Structures are given as structure tokens and as C-alpha cells.
Amino acid sequence: MRDPRLILLSTVALSAAAFVSIPGALLALGWWLIATPRRLPHDRWRPALGLVVFPLATAALATLSGGDGLSYLLRLSAILLVASWAYSERKGGELLDVGSWALGNGAGFELGLVGEMAVQSLDVLDRDLSMLLLALRQKSGRVTFRALIPALAILVRRELDRARDLGDVLAVRGYRYGGSLCPRFDRGPWDVPAAVLAVGIALAALVP
Amino acid sequence: MRVVLEDVAISRGGFRLRASGSFGEGVHLVTGPVGSGKSTLALALAGGLSPSSGRITCEGIRSRMLVLPFPGYHVTGRSLDEEVASWGLSPEPVLAAAGFAGRGGEDPLRCSLGELKRLVLSCALARETDLLILDEPYSSLDCGWKAELSRRLGERRNGITILLTHEDEQLPKVDEIWEIRDGGLAGLGRVPEAIRLWSRPPRYIRAALEQGKVPANVTPGDARDAVCGTRG
């Protein structure tokens, strides 16, 4: 899927479907199998581990505390898989394009800009975390929780500094509110059918 | 003791770097413009990035350390004393060497970027690692500390030191020069012969070469000696 508007629509629809019921989650998983390249982040162990370990651990905790762990596991796995697909499909500037298209060059531009900056920060944090773990392993051979705390504090401070600098740059360039953007979207042949199917799944799961 | 790169290709994002060669004991200078792949090579040499093809072999190396451009990645102590101790070192001499004498109780989070860099470099140099990889060690340092770092690197004669930098004002005495050109690592050979083959030397070396003088090594002092006629 290439059109970011349809990616966003499908992600929201499938997440809602998976959240409300087990059939919705199963249908969302089916959609993921049919409509996406089914790529798990196998070359990057942290996100791949997160996709497996986090739902399993949370489901185990839910079961141990008397809840329905299996239902939770299915629904959370579906949501994480769809989110992982949407994240892997993203390209720089798309959120700004979608925001401006949906809500105009005022509030939409603002919302898109905030989204772009948030995604950029996630990328920076991901890279920083890789470097930090490498540095810790080189220094002491193993990574301990105690050693991580000051290192993470430095990363948080760095991220805050970066946000302040970015704000300063925008202010210096005269940015006040909104902008002027005429987004153009590329669309693949299966984008619309896949998005219609996703909305259909959401309706089937949400409508009693 | 040596690091051997056999037809190595390293991919990072959309970038691809080719490298072959052998780093033996001594100080190796790897230069190249910003974005040429120095950090990619440094990560691969440190084991933080696997080559997409080829092989990197470390022979006789028991310990290795990569000093990253941003010093904050290395900091794990809640005080400067604790930070130096976390490197397995005695705090007093290292803190004195880094310009922090009497400040061992201070929080590293309160240090500036340049101060943290001084601290991390002093710790890394004091640890006497077999393979020391320094990625842009001169960044964030003022002129005085750049000269001090060059002096200390020039004194390091044990093990393999690989210095990756685009520094234009200050370099230490080195044994071999390497250059990253057009996505590939090129070994220029030993100093001083390698200086003639260097396509992007620092400006003080370039000035000496333009006068037909080849410095004995790559420090500003060597270039000055060559130009003044005491050598070259």
C-alpha cells in the first residue's frame, strides 16, 4: 500500500476491530496476511522481540491475575502487527501531507508537523539506544539496569535539548502557525480494495 | 595483533562501504569527508555492525573499545568518581588528566559536552585496550584539548589505535594513513610516503605540500618543521 491516507485509515479501522473483539482481531490478522508483504522486523531484534515478548508477558500476567490472557494476546498481537506494518511503510513527510489534506493548512499542518517531529524523535531514540547499548557492552561487557539509568537520563536530556533547538529554529525562521502545502499522493492498484476491506472488518466488528 | 578486513561490504541504511586491508599495531589514521562512511567503518570494526559480505578478523586482540562521537553514550556513573571507576580505573589520576581534579563528586549530567568528551577519552586512553577505535575524537574539544589529545595518542605505542576523523587543524603522530574515497577504504601506506598520496590532507599539510615539502609526520609541528626547512 502506498497511499498514506489509506494506510492511516486501514490502521485505525483494523486497530479498532482488533481491540473490541476476538473475531475482529482474527479478521485483522487475516487482513495483515492478505494485504501486506508480511514482513516482520527480523533483521532488527529489538522490535521483533517486542512484538513477541510484550504481548506474551502481558497475556501471562492477565491470565495469572484471573483475566482472559488468550483474548488479550490475540487482540494485542493483531494491533501490534498492523502498527508494525504501518510504521514500516512510512516515508518522511507523509504525516504532514495527510494532516494538511485532512484538516487544511492551519490545524492540519500543525498536527502533521507534530506527528513528523514525534516520528523523527522515535527514529533518533532508536539509533541512540543502539549506540548506548554498544557503548555499555564495550565498557563493561554486559548491560545492567543500574548502568542504564544515567545513560538513559543523558538521552532524555539530549532529546529535550533537540526539541528546544528545533523550536528555536522554527521560531527564528518566523514560524507561527500553519503553513502552505499542496500534498500529492501516490496510490498502488490494491490500495483501495485493501482499505475497503479494512473498513469492512471494522464495521463487522463494531456494529452489533 | 592485527585486524584483517577481507573484501568487506558494510551496508547501513541506503549506504554501502567496501573495505579491505590489515590494521597492525600502531596508530592508524582513517580520513574522509563527512558522510563518507567513517562511522560505519568504526561500528563494523567494533563489532556493532555485521558486514553484509566479507569478513573482519581480529587476531590476538583480547579487548577492544570504540569511543563514539557523542560521549553521553558511554556515561553510566552518578558522579565523576563513579564514572571513572565504572571503567575499572582509579578516579584521581584520570580525573586530573581530564581536567577535573577535585571535582569527583560532581554529577556527569551537569558537565558540558566538551567536558564529557574529555572525561570519556581520558578513561578510554587510560584503559590500554588492545584495539582502540576513536570515531571523531576531536569533535566538541577546544584547541588546547585537541593538542593534548594528539600528544596522548602519539604516546600510545601498544596495541592498535584506529583514529577516524575529518579533523583539519590537529592530528597526532601516526604510523599509517587510510582514506575513504568513493565508497571504498584505500590504504595509502606508511608515513611519510603516504602523505604524498593523500587526496584530502588537512590544510596545514596541504600548505607544506604546495611548497614542495613533505612533512615527516602529520602533526602541525611536523608541517611547520618541513616548511621552515628543518626537515623535508
Chai-1 contact restraints between the chains, C-beta under 6 A:
chainA,res_idxA,chainB,res_idxB,connection_type,confidence,min_distance_angstrom,max_distance_angstrom,comment,restraint_id
A,M131,B,L68,contact,1.0,0.0,6.0,A-B,restraint_1
A,M131,B,Y73,contact,1.0,0.0,6.0,A-B,restraint_2
A,L132,B,Y73,contact,1.0,0.0,6.0,A-B,restraint_3
A,L134,B,G48,contact,1.0,0.0,6.0,A-B,restraint_4
A,A135,B,L68,contact,1.0,0.0,6.0,A-B,restraint_5
A,A135,B,Y73,contact,1.0,0.0,6.0,A-B,restraint_6
A,A135,B,H74,contact,1.0,0.0,6.0,A-B,restraint_7
A,Q138,B,M65,contact,1.0,0.0,6.0,A-B,restraint_8
A,Q138,B,L66,contact,1.0,0.0,6.0,A-B,restraint_9
A,A147,B,T76,contact,1.0,0.0,6.0,A-B,restraint_10
A,P150,B,V75,contact,1.0,0.0,6.0,A-B,restraint_11
A,P150,B,T76,contact,1.0,0.0,6.0,A-B,restraint_12
A,P150,B,R78,contact,1.0,0.0,6.0,A-B,restraint_13
A,A151,B,T76,contact,1.0,0.0,6.0,A-B,restraint_14
A,I154,B,G72,contact,1.0,0.0,6.0,A-B,restraint_15
A,I154,B,V75,contact,1.0,0.0,6.0,A-B,restraint_16
